[in-house]
Amino acid sequence: MADDVFKALADPTRRRILDELTERNGQTLFEICGRLTTKHGLGLSRQAVSQHLAVLEAAGLVITRREGRYKFHDLDTGPLEHVVGRWLGPRTPQTPRTPLSPQPPQPSQPPA
C-alpha cells in the first residue's frame, strides 16, 4: 500500500490535484480540470486528469462518490497518516535523537 502512495505522490500533477482537493473537497472531474487550467496553467485533457485520479484512487488517497449523474472526488488522508505515522510515531523519552531532531536548550553558564 505504501508503494502505491509514493507512486501517486511522485507526480507533480497528482500533487496539484491533491492540493486542489485539500482546498475544496468534493469536486467533479470538470471542476478539477478547470482549476488545474486556471490556477496552474495545465492544459490537460479530461482523460489525462481522469487517469491521474485513477492512480490516486488506487492508492486510497481519493474516494469517489456518485450522486445522480455526477461523480465527486474526495480527499482521504488516511493512507498518508499511516505512512507518516510509521516513521514519525510518538516520541518517547527513550527515543534517540536524530540529526534533524531539535536539540534541547543548553543551560547558560555564568560568566567566570
Secondary structure, DSSP 8 states (H G I E B T S, - for coil): -HHHHHHHHTSHHHHHHHHHHHHS-SB-HHHHHHHHHHHH-----HHHHHHHHHHHHHTTSEEEEEETTEEEEEE--HHHHHHHHHHS----TTS---TTS-----------
